[in-house]
Amino acid sequence: MYDFSVIFGHRGEWEQTKAYLGGFSKLEWPKSKHNSAVSRAIDAVPYPTLYEDEPEFFVFATYVLAEANRQGVKLVWGGHWNSFKDYAHWELASDE
């Protein structure tokens, strides 16, 4: 068991524009997986959250990815991205 907080799920146009302009997202509305009618992405963080504690995000990611794998769910973690690290970001892997 792991304590965590979901800090964002679906983002409407205003929330996505704010995230984009604030540098928290690289995608404009409606291109983020946060923008679909049923969100395909969430932002989740270990609890209590210290954003500067990068190692804790890796421990949390290891736990989440192992549990998702055990349940047969394919996830993408923003901490694995090369161009932009988003340690809070989780999305369902595309079936494409």
N, C-alpha and C positions, 0 to 999 in steps of 0.2 A: 504494500500500500504506500502511496506517495501523496502528500498534501500538495495541491496546486490550485491556482485560480485561473479561470477563463476570463480574460480581460476584453476580448472582442470576438464576435461571431460575424453575423451579417453586417455589412456596411452599405448604407444607402448612398446616394450620390453625394450629399453634403459631407458625410463622414469620410468617404473615399477621397474626395477632393481635399479635405483637411489633412488626411494622412499623407497624401501625395505632396501637397505643398509644404508640409512639415518635414518631409524627408523620411517618413516612416514607411512609405511604400514607393516602389518604383513604377507602379502602374496607375494610370488614370482610370476614372470611371468609364465604362463598366468592365474593364479588362481583368480585374482581380477576381480570384476565386471567392473572395469575401462578398462579391456583389451579386452572385446568383440568388434567385428567389429562395432556394434552399442552399444555404451557404456551404461551400465545399472546403472552407478554411476557417480556422479559429486562431486566435492568439492565446496561448496558455503559458503560464509561468510557474516555476516552483514557488511554494509558499513557506515561509515569508519570502518576499521578492526583494532581492538586491540585484539590480540590473548590472552592476559592475562585477558581480560574482560569476564570471564566465564559466569557471569549472563546474559550478552547481548546475548551470544550464546543460552542460554535457552529461552530467550524471542523470538529470531529469530526462534528457533525450534518450539515453541508453535504456532507461526504464520504460519509457513510452513506446519506443520502437520495438523493444523485445515483447512487450505485452501485445502490441498491434500484430506483430508477426505470429505470435502464439494463437491469436484469434483469426488469422488469415486476412487482416486488413492491411492494405498497402498505403503507407503514408510517406509524404515528403516533408522533411524538416528544413526550415529556412537556415538553420545553422550549417547545413551542408552545401549551401549555395556558394559559388566561387566569387561572383561579382558583388554581392550584397548580403551581408550576414544579418539575418533576422531570427535571433534565437528564440523568440516567442512564437514564431509562425509555424503552423501545422496545416497541411492540406491533404485531402484524399488524392492519391496518385491518379493520374488520368488513365483511362482505359483505352486511349487512342493509340 
